[in-house]
Amino acid sequence: MAAPSQQRLVVVSVSPQSRASLAVQLQLNPTDTARKLTSFFKKIGAHFVFDTAFSRNFSLLESQREFVQRFREQASSPQALPVLASACPGWICYAEKTHSSFIIPYLSTARSPQQVMGSLVKDFLAQQQHLTPDKIYHVTVMPCYDKKLEASRPDFFNQEYQTRDVDCVLTTGEVFKLLEEEGILLSELEPALLDGLSSSVSAEEPTSHRGGGSGGYLEHVFRHAARELFGIHVAEVTYRPLRNKDFQEVTLEQGGQVLLRFAAVYGFRNIQNLVQKLKRGRCPYHYVEVMACPAGCLNGGGQLKALDTPSRELLQHVERLYSMVRTEAPEDVPGVWELYQQWLQGEASERASHLLHTQYHAVEKASSGLSIRW
Ligand code: SF4
């Protein structure tokens, strides 16, 4: 047992994509999976178990706000648009290494749900618990290995306390292996409620967002921008597949004029196409949700595979379970505005900018494959 001075509060934050993958594998519904996972992590020593759908509310709200601001600045700032979503570290790693200073100005600065959760746990929760950030060990459960690279970025390292916002990232597959190694059958565990980050944050059941399994960035930014910039309420967002199902377009039109043109671009083949359009000055989009994995995060490289089920069929099953969870608009989530006031000292404050946004860095071309830098 660790000496009292070395004991740390252990926090686990589980992504909705990992939960859906585990739910399929364990033949449970998403709510039971969330509750039994909570029970499992507490059994092996976690003090708190959170859902990263909650931190995603902040990531979406900041993305919405940033887009509207940059849209209004486009006349005076040539690189204000398009805004390229930045929640996928696979894409960011590629953008920084391959196109660096050309792409960086277009990237959204909003932190991803994992890294917003890092701020919530190491800053807000630390204050609540009267602990310094280094006295908390924060583990996340994510659908891909690239989230480990994201957590290790110097931007998310606290120099003062020599600690990271996220100390350890486990993929969905690694959690499944852990269950097997511990000899624990999740179905036999007593369910336990997820934890909420403050008393007004309900954690009775897991929640999610509209707009697909990669976080719904396009859909949320689109609805918000239509309302804020043009006073138009969008009841249903209609996707139009272009080259293939991983390159889709959404437009807002009025009187035959296109007011907003957004795209969802998944997989490196389509990303390369998008970058070429940008470089030739022929990118027609105001906002692009960019994700490195074909089909997005539910198909991440850290998700569970099934030997006896074709991957397309398995993915459809995961998508079905993912979409069974109740969705909320981030504006309506209890506790979010309270945290903006109490923790961040208001929307668009310096603190919100510091804790909910990040920056990107041009990476020198590596001279050998062994010297890759993040
Ligand atoms: S698209 Fe793939 S690499 Fe990118 S965050 Fe999602 S799972 Fe990870």
Boltz pocket constraint, residues with backbone or C-beta under 6 A from the ligand:
constraints:
  - pocket:
      binder: B
      contacts: [[A, 87], [A, 88], [A, 89], [A, 90], [A, 91], [A, 143], [A, 144], [A, 145], [A, 146], [A, 147], [A, 214], [A, 291], [A, 292], [A, 293], [A, 296], [A, 297], [A, 298], [A, 299], [A, 300], [A, 301]]
      max_distance: 6.0
